[in-house]
Amino acid sequence: MNSLGDWVRYNANWAGGRVALGLGEQQYTYADMQDEVNRRCHLITQVLKLQPGTHIAYLGFNSCELLFLLFACARARCVLMPLNNRLADPEHVWILKHSDTRHLLVESEFNAQAEALAAELPQLNCLRLDTDYAGLLRDSQPGDEADPLTDLGGLDDRVLLIYTSGTTGRPKGVAHTQRALFYNALNAIHAQEMRALDHVLSVLPLFHSGGLNIQTTPAFYVGARVSLLRRFDPGETLQAIQSLRPTMFLAVPAVIQALVDHPLWNNTDLSCLRMVGTGSSTVPHPLLDAWHDRGVPATQIYGMTESAPTAICLPIADTQRKRGAAGKPAMHCEARIVDSQGQPAGAGERGEIQIRGPNLFSEYLHEPELTREAFSDGWFNTGDIGHSDAEGFYYIDDRKKDVIISGGENIYPAELENLLAAMPELAEYAVVGRSDPRWGEAVVACVVLREGMSLTEEDLLARFQGQLARFKHPRQVVFRSSLPRNAMGKVLKYKLRDTLNSPAPPK
C-alpha cells in the first residue's frame, strides 16, 4: 500500500458498485468516490499547484467533501487541517498563523467568518466551496494521464493536522502521518469487529479525531458504508437510525443523554445496531445501560487526538461483564501504568497511563520541546490516572490534571484564565469543572475581587463574547474571599472542585 488513497482505489476495483458514502440526497459508490478523490487530487496538484506538505484548512460542518479531501491529500502529499467550527475568530486566526496555513476552504454557512479571517490574514487564500472552489472543481477533469499523480503520497507523509487545546492556554497542532491513520484503522477495525457489510452512522464532528477516525475512516479500509449527518441533532439522529438502519454508531455521553431524553427514544427501533461506541470522558453507568437495556452492546474506546485516537478498547463481548472499564490495549498499541518513579505498576495500583505504538502522532507542530516532554523512553505520557485489573482490563480513574470535558469537548482552563488575567477587577482566579448531569461537567470561574473593586457575574461573562467559542464560556461564576493554595502558592484546584461538587456548595 502506497497511501491512504489506496483504500478507496482498492475498494473501487474490488466492489465499485457498493455504496461508500452518503449525506442526505448525496450518495456515492466506491467507484464514484474514487472519481471524486481523483478530481481533487488533480485540482490540488495540477490546478492549484500546491507543493507537498502544504496545509489545506477546512471550515464547515460534516460533509462528503472533507472526506474526499482527506484521501486526495494523502495521494497528493498535502495535509488536511479541519478547523473546529465552534471556535471564535481570534482562535482561528492564531491556528492559521501558527500552522503557516495559506489555503482555506469554507462552507457557505461560514462565509462571514472567512471574511473576518481574510481581513486579519491578507495572504490567506479563501476558497468558498459553493462558488470559487466549485468552479475550479468543474474545470478539473483529470484524464488517464493523471493516474500517476495518485501515487505521490506515502505512509511516512504527514496527512492530518488537528489542533487541540493545550494546558498552556494555546492550542497544539497534533500532526499525524498516513502510517498513524493506517494503524489506527487496524486498531479500530479489530476492536469493533468492523467488516465490509457494516454501515456506520457518523454524527460527531469530523474536525475531532474521534468523529473522524474511530469509525468513519476505518470503514473505508474495509469497504463498509458511511452515512453522515451535517451536525448532531437528537431527533434527526434517531430518525436516521430508524430509516437508514446503520449497524454501528459512535456517541459521547452528552450525545447519548440527548438521545435518551428525546421523545423519539422509546419508539425508535434500535435493532439494526450491533454495537455503539462511546468514550471521550467517563461514561456514567446509566448511559451505558440505556443501550444495554435495548439490547445494544455499548463499548468504550479510550484515546486522545495524539493516539489518532484508538488506543484502549473494551471488547464487545465484555461490555456488560466489564461495564465501566476502558478495555484492553488495541492490537497495534501498547499500554502500561507507571508509578511516580516511572516504574510499571501492579494490578490494582493507580498510576499514569502510558501508551506506545505506530498510531501515535509524529509531533506537536513547531513545538519540539513539547513533543519531547510528551514522551518518556518512547512511551507517550497521557497524563491520565488509571489502573488495571488481574485480567488486564484498564480503568480510567482520573483525567488529565486540569482538563474539563463538557459535552464531549475538551476545555482547558488556561485558555479562560488567560482572559481572566486581563480583567483589572480580579486579584485571583481559577477555572475548574463541576459535575453536570447533562454535559458531564460545567465550566466554573472561581474569582477573588481586588479590594474596592466590583464586578457582576453578568459583566464578567460578557467579556468572553467573541474571544472564545461559546462552549468554553463559564456557566457559573463563584466569588470567593480567597483561593486555596499550597506552600508554593499554586492554586489547589482539587479543593475547589470538591467544594463545588459538595451537596451544598457555599454561596
Secondary structure, DSSP 8 states (H G I E B T S, - for coil): --STHHHHHHHHHHHTTSEEEEETTEEEEHHHHHHHHHHHHHIIIIIS---TT-EEEEESSS-HHHHHHHHHHHHHT-EEEE--TTS-HHHHHHHHHHTT--EEEE-GGGHHHHHHHHHH-TT-EEEEIIIIIHHHHHH----GGGGGGGG---TTSEEEEEEE--TTSS-EEEEEEHHHHHHHHHHHHHHHT--TT-EEEE-S-TTSHHHHHTTHHHHHHHT-EEEE-SS--HHHHHHHHHHH--SEEEE-HHHHHHHHHSTTGGGS--TT-SEEEEESS---HHHHHHHHTTT--EEEEE--GGG-S--EE--GGGTTTTTT--BEE-TT-EEEEE-TTS-B--TT--EEEEEESTTS-SEETT-HHHHHHTEETTEEEEEEEEEE-TTS-EEEEE-SSS-EEETTEEE-HHHHHHHHTT-TTEEEEEEEEEEETTTEEEEEEEEEE-TT----HHHHHHTTTTTS-GGGS-SEEEE-S---B-TT--B-HHHHHHHHTSSS---
